[in-house]
Amino acid sequence: MFSVGVLYSATRFLALLEKAPCTSDEFLNMSNTFYVASTPIVLETSLSGGWVRINSQKKMHPTSAGVTILEARTSPAALRLQLRDLIIAVDPPWTRLLTKGRMECIPGLSDDVGQIFVEAELLDGYEDEIVEWWVNLDKHLRLKRADYNVEVGRQGERLSIMYEQDRTGTEPVWQGLESNLSGFDVLSVRDKNNLYPLRIEVKASLEDLDEAHFHLTRSEWDVATSGLGGYVLHLWLLNYQPPRLFIVEHDEVQPHISVDRGKGKWESVLIPYLPFSKREVSHNIIKV
């Protein structure tokens, strides 16, 4: 899918459909190869990229995105459109490299993928359309990553709600859902016999223990050290079944917190899970 031969062939395929719409079976039966690529792969790529639609008579036509590719001024411009569409639609594993910058990402790409970037003229120059391609893709990938991190965090919070309800017999407050200004995620109690408030900051990761980290913001730390009620952190590792949970007191986090120096003031700190490996607790909560 990610090769210049496939993308050039897909452009030829779109031109064919513009002149003579056909069914997928008719196209697949034409030949094993279309232009310079496998016919089934050309069809799969065109469908994945959103360049082809199928009407009620099962005939294939170029979509508006497909027409835009056909109307591109140059072959490199068409390749840039195709590459962008496929990255957004398919989300291959190597997309995480692209936010590092164009020179940093190339060594991690396969030869086939790297050749697309070369022929799309994305690796040289600062023309507006080249810069715009990188800026827009970077923005998309970062927003998608942010949405993904929010979803992972919500999974952790839901697990903490279930864990606390099972532990205390009292339904906790999902504070992170009620307000994002509180500086913590769950409001529970100490235990079944002690209704003293317990504020819980929840972190979650899909990494293994050795690789997992969490971000702690200045406002979250200010809440942890305010002395207003009890406070713990729930650190979840979601890629285990059941998920692994580490419960950490705020004073155990203190050695890993930054300090203000001179005119500088820290806003966020990245902390590994590993120093808290002995704080793992057993539970019966399954992943939601």
N, C-alpha and C positions, 0 to 999 in steps of 0.2 A: 504493500500500500504506500509506504513512504519511500518512493524512489522516483527519480526524474522520468524514467521510462513509463512508469504507471501514470504519472500526472500528465505527461505529454499525450499519452494514449487516451486518457480520460477527456482531454480537451478535444481530440479528434472525435471521440464518441459523442460528445455534446454537439459538435458541429453536424454529425450524422443525424442525430435525433431532431435537430432543428429543421433539417430538410426532409427527413423521412422517419417519422415516429414509428417505433416498432415495439413488440412485446419483449419481455426479458428472455423468453424461450427462443424467439426468433433471433435475437442478438447472440445468445449463447450457441446457437446452432450454426452461425455463420462460419466460425473457424475457432480453433483452439487458441489462436493468437489474434489480437486486434492491434494493429500497428506494431508496437514493439513489446507488448506486455500480454500476460495471460488474460484471455477474455473474461473469465469469471472474476478475476481480481479487478479488472477495469470496471466491471459492473458493481462489484461490492464497494469499491472506493468511491464511485460516483454517487451511490446511494448513501454511503456513510457521510460524505461531505455535504449532503443536502443539495446536490446539483441536479438531481433527476426526480421527477414525480411521475406517478402512474395514474392515468385517468380511469374513468369508469369502464372504458373498453379495454383496459389493461395495456394501453399503449403508453410508452415512456416519452416524456417531453422534458426539456431543460426547465429547471425552476428559475426564479429571478436571480438566484445566486449563480446558477449555471450560465445564464445569459450574460451576467456581469463578467464572468471569466472569458466568455467568447468575445466580449467587447473590449477587453483589456488592450491597451495600445501596443504592448510588447509581450514577448514570451516570458521574460522575467517578471513583468507585472502580473501576468496570469498565474505564474507559479507562486507568487507571494499571496495572492488571493486563495489559491488552493491549499497552500500550506497552513495559512491562518484558519481556514474552515475546518481542515482535518484535525488540527491541534485542539480546537475548541470542541469539536464533536467527539473525537476518539479519546482525547486526553492520554496519550502514550506516556509511559513511565519517565521518559527523558524530558518531559516538559518542565519538571522542577529545576532543570539545569538552566533554562532560558532566562530566569530572573536574575542570574548571576552576571549577565552582560554577554555580548556576542562573542568576544574573544575567550571568555572564561568557559563558555558552554561547549564550544566546538570539540575540544579533546574528548569529551564524554559521549559524543554522538557517533553512531555507526557511520561507515563510509557512505552508505546509500543516503542516509539522512543529511549528512554533511554536504553531499553533492547538491542536494536540493537548495540548501542555503547559498552555496556558491553560485549556482546557475540562476537563482532568484536575485542575485546581486545584493544580498543582505549583509555581507561581511565587509564591505568597503564603502567609503564615502559617507557624506552627511546630507544627502539630498533630503528634502522635506518628506517625500513619500517613504524613504527608507527609515528615517527617524520615527515617523508617525507609526510605521508598522511595528517597530520594537516597543515604542511607548504604549500603544494600544494593547498589544499582546501582554506586556508586563502588567498593565493595569488589570486586564481580565484575569490573569493567573493569580495575582495577589488577592483580588476580590474573591475569587473562587476558593483560594486557600483560607481566607478569613472566614468564609461561610462554613467551610469544612471544619475549621477549628471550633467554631461556635457549636456545631452539631456534636462534635466529640465532647465538648464541655458539658452540653446539655445531657448527654448520656451519663456522664459521671455524676451530675447533680441528681438525676433520677435514681441512680443506684444508691446515692447517699440518703435520699428520702426513704427508700425502701429499707435500707440498713438501719437507719435511726428508728423507724417505726417498729421494726422487728426487735431492736435492742431495748427500746424504752416503753413500748406499748402505747406511745403517744404519737399522734400524727404531727410531724414537724411542719414548719412553715417554709415553703419554697421561696425564700427571700429574693433569690436571684431572678425569679419570674415576676415577683411583685414590684421590685425596684432595683435598678442597676446603680443606685447611689448609696447603698448600704455598706458596701465594702466587704460583704460576705455573702454566701450563697444559700445557706440553710440555717434556720433557727430551730434548735432542738432543746433538750433538757439533759442534765447530767446523767440521770438514770431513772429507773422506775420509781425509786423512793426519794429522789432528789430533783425537784422541779426547777432548780436554779438554771437560768438560761445558758445555753451553750451555742455559741456562734461557730459556724463551720464554713471554712473556705474550701471549695472543692476544685481539684485539678485532675485532669484525665489525659492519658497518653495511649497511643497505639504502638509505641515502641516497646522493646524489651527493657528489663530493669537496667541493664548496663548503659543503654542509650537514652533512656527517658529523662526529660527535663521539664520543668515548669517555670512559667514567668510569674513573679510576684510583684505587684505594683506598689508604689509608695503609699497610695491610699489604702490598699489592703493591709499593708504592714502597720500603718497608723491605727487601723481598727484593731489589729491583733494586739497591739501594745497599749491600747487605751485604758485597760483595766476595767472596762464596763462589761462584766460577765465573763464566763469562761470562753475559751477560744481554742480550736484545734484545726488542723488541716487534714482533709481526706485526699490521699493521693491514690488514684486508680490506674491500674494497667489493664486496658480493655482487651488486649489481644490474648488473654488467657481465659479458660473456661473452667471454673467460674473466674470472673475478673479478680485480680489481686488488689487488696486494699491495705494501705499503710496509713495509720493514724498518728499524726505528729503534733506535739505540743509546740506552741509558738516559741518557747525559749530554746528549743532544739534547732530552730531555724535561725536564731540570732547570729551564730557564727558565720552564716553565709550571706548576711545582709550587707549591702554597701554602706559607706559613710559619706557624708557631705564633706568636701574639702574646698577651702578658699571660697570662691564664688560659685563653685559647682554644686549642683544638687541632684542626687540620683532620683530617677523616676520609675525604673523597673530593673529587676535583677533576674538572671537566669540561673536556676538552681537544679542540680541533678537529683534524681530520686535515690541514687545509690547510697548516700550517707544515712538514709533512713530505712535501710533494708531490714533492720532488726525490729522495726515497728509494725511489721505485718501482722494483721489480725485475721482470724478465721471467720467465715460467715457462710450463710446458706443462700445468698443472693445470686441469682443467675443474671447473665447479661440481658438487657432489654433491647 
